[in-house]
Amino acid sequence: MRVRPVLAALAATTLASLALSGVAAPSAGAAPAGSAAHSAGKHASRVCAAASTGASCQALRLDPAANPSGVTPNAATPSGLFPADIQSAYKLPSGTAGAGQTIAIVDAFDDPAAESDLGVYRSQFGLPACTTANGCFRKVGQTGSATALPRKNASWDEEISLDLDMVSATCPLCHILLVEASSASIANLGASVNTAARLGATAISNSYGGSDTSDASSGSFYNHPGIAVTASSGDNGFGVEFPASSRFVVAVGGTSLRRATNTRGWTETAWSGAGSGCSAFNTAVAPASFNTGCARRAVADVSAIADPNTGVAVFDSVPFQGFSNWLVFGGTSVSSPIIASVYGLAGNAATITANQFPYQHTASLFDVTTGSNGTCSPSQLCTARAGWDGPTGLGTPNGTGGF
């Protein structure tokens, strides 16, 4: 998620990307960046301010201007989607799989209440305790020290709570490793990814993004064969961000997820805020047969729930902008830790190339075929269709067979 002062930089990056990849720029009718956060009676606040350099977190907090749907800020009890909803929507074996797997969350700055807030969330939904004492939870700084932690930051605290809760919701039997970078620079966040890999993570989720960057300069941070490294595609609609644009990661887009009376019990459309497009620098991941429209790296690969207006319940006790306790969040900060945790449920990251595996197992995904994040050419970079498209990639989990 990026705030308005950086939209010009994003636009410049997007145009450079399009020029180098042979794709036309968005038309004048494209949805303005960030417009997806708004709908009648609701407003989604961008949690993290943009850094002048480095990355910004991708969390969107739903702050209802009115309350037609019962979503309440500072609530004593949760609103939004619960763990059972996520597990049902994606047909996940969350109650039986994931033991022995470690999902790492990489974020910037310290959340001093991370473990206690995680405990509230898991207790609320009847999930097994995940604590330092029982060996399930571990929090370290970017060098791996449990005592040398960065300074506190209330905005990133909300991001951390969101990430930890989504791992818990998706893979409650997985262990959780939280690595807190000293700042939101790509160098420090990337060093934290290296630490997560060194400390034995099965999958590593990165819910942040900055300007499209060459793998030649920063990609080595995310190149960890045998570990599934996921990255949020962004919350500003059409346009790519790094590290999602790296060829070494699983780029995770976003959907709107709603209950339905169909056989699945749920329906999904492309979320209008999901990042998508072509990297200006990095090597393609998708096989040519998927017709992404990009000469280089296409974003996204897969997706999951991200629309704050169909968002997820999160507990965060640290007051920020007047909000705390039970809140509702969206953004591709939701979808990245969900997908990392699905890799944990699948349990085979050590033996696969993580961002290639979904392309080889598309039958094990729910194909999202409606919705868009703007107008562009070729249209599959912005508009959902059968098969691969930019906002949702190949689709969303239908069990663990695609991971």
Disulfide bonds with the S-S distance in Angstrom:
Cys48-Cys57 1.97
Cys130-Cys136 1.95
Cys171-Cys174 2.04
Cys278-Cys294 2.01
Cys376-Cys382 2.25
